[in-house]
Amino acid sequence: MIPVNEPLIGEKELKYVTECLKGGWISSTGKFIEEFEQKWAEYCGMKYGIAVSNGTVALQVAVRCLDLESHDEVIMPTFTIISCALAVIYNGCKPVLVDSDSETCTMDVTQIEEKITNKTKAIMVVHIYGHPCNMEPILELAQKYNLKIIEDAAEAHGAEYKGKKCGGFGDISCFSFYANKIITTGEGGMILTNNEEYAEKARSYRNLCFRKDRRFYHTELGYNFRLTNLQAAIGLAQLERIKELIEKKRWIGKMYTERLREIKGLQLPTEKDWAKNVYWMYGIVLDEKTNMNAAEFAMRLKEAGVDTRPFFLGMHEQPIFHKMGLFKDEHYPVAERIAKQGLYLPSGLTLTEEQIDKVCDAVKKILGR
Ligand SMILES: *Cc1c(COP(=O)(O)O)cnc(C)c1O
């Protein structure tokens, strides 16, 4: 079976982790944490980095830093991971959804303005499968209506919009370093910002809101969302070769596209002329005219030894949110279609050309070519 993803861990990761183990700095204090925070912030063109335990809590803390009032609204794409909606809901606010752009699968920027009300305080931008959102129209709306931008760049390490790195656009930006992300710490996340006040708050929330002036005295409620030095050691080693990792992802993307381009009824990932796509996952969408949905396609691919993953199911189609009275009777046709018809092919950093050939042959055979 060709796995959908496999992390690429090298000698340097081992060396740095060994250094932690031998030195005894295995918790959330240690030199790798600060170095990873600084270097990641620098890589993305931001001032402050705050490492946290995963991408989900990075989003939760990011929303909290904005100091929103309960029932304030945050506009976000329906087509994303539930972490985005949870971050808004756990802060007592309301997610307001927009559909996806059918070509890039990122949020359809033409649908944002009509969703803005006097309660709207922020837009949560999510780059999808390695392709950036169309940022300029979003930034213009943010300026016009005085909205904050929360950027979720978990799937877009090193991706660029008009030459600027994803994660460098938000008032506050979030990353995940889960094992399937382009650089990984196993579990892990980071918040980036240029705003010193947000950085201070995020550091405090991450660490139980211990006060600097008096340690076990608390004036706010915090969390233990700390990353360990061990994890940061892996992250730093990964970051030191991110260029090579991104080149590999882009190579995988190119290899797939060359081989699948001619197949009718199959929509492949794109790269808009304003974008650098890092092809985090190579997502394909079957035309409904093929009379096959992604679930059936995935099953047939599995029989051929190819592992895949389904696309996100939109937030407006989640039973838990209906139960909470959210998004009832809302419809987003693009997100609904790609959720039903989309899947991603093996896209891991260990993938070989031979495996790509095998995957593409299986795809062609199933689609009758
Ligand atoms: C992976 C991911 C997250 C969540 O990150 P975890 O580290 O798994 O909590 C959030 N947003 C997006 C877009 C992701 O792909």
The ligand as an SDF file (V2000), in Angstrom:
LIG
                    3D

 15 15  0  0  0  0  0  0  0  0999 V2000
   -3.9260   20.4480   10.5340 C   0  0  0  0  0  0  0  0  0  0  0  0
   -4.7360   21.6690   10.5370 C   0  0  0  0  0  0  0  0  0  0  0  0
   -5.1340   22.3020   11.7280 C   0  0  0  0  0  0  0  0  0  0  0  0
   -5.0280   21.6520   13.0750 C   0  0  0  0  0  0  0  0  0  0  0  0
   -3.7910   21.3940   13.4930 O   0  0  0  0  0  0  0  0  0  0  0  0
   -3.5290   20.3010   14.6510 P   0  0  0  0  0  0  0  0  0  0  0  0
   -2.0850   20.5090   14.9310 O   0  0  0  0  0  0  0  0  0  0  0  0
   -3.8170   18.9680   14.0670 O   0  0  0  0  0  0  0  0  0  0  0  0
   -4.3880   20.6340   15.7830 O   0  0  0  0  0  0  0  0  0  0  0  0
   -5.7690   23.5260   11.6440 C   0  0  0  0  0  0  0  0  0  0  0  0
   -6.0320   24.0950   10.4620 N   0  0  0  0  0  0  0  0  0  0  0  0
   -5.7250   23.4920    9.2950 C   0  0  0  0  0  0  0  0  0  0  0  0
   -6.0680   24.1810    8.0260 C   0  0  0  0  0  0  0  0  0  0  0  0
   -5.0780   22.2610    9.2980 C   0  0  0  0  0  0  0  0  0  0  0  0
   -4.7950   21.6570    8.1310 O   0  0  0  0  0  0  0  0  0  0  0  0
  1  2  1  0
  2  3  1  0
  2 14  2  0
  3  4  1  0
  3 10  2  0
  4  5  1  0
  5  6  1  0
  6  7  2  0
  6  8  1  0
  6  9  1  0
 10 11  1  0
 11 12  2  0
 12 13  1  0
 12 14  1  0
 14 15  1  0
M  END
$$$$
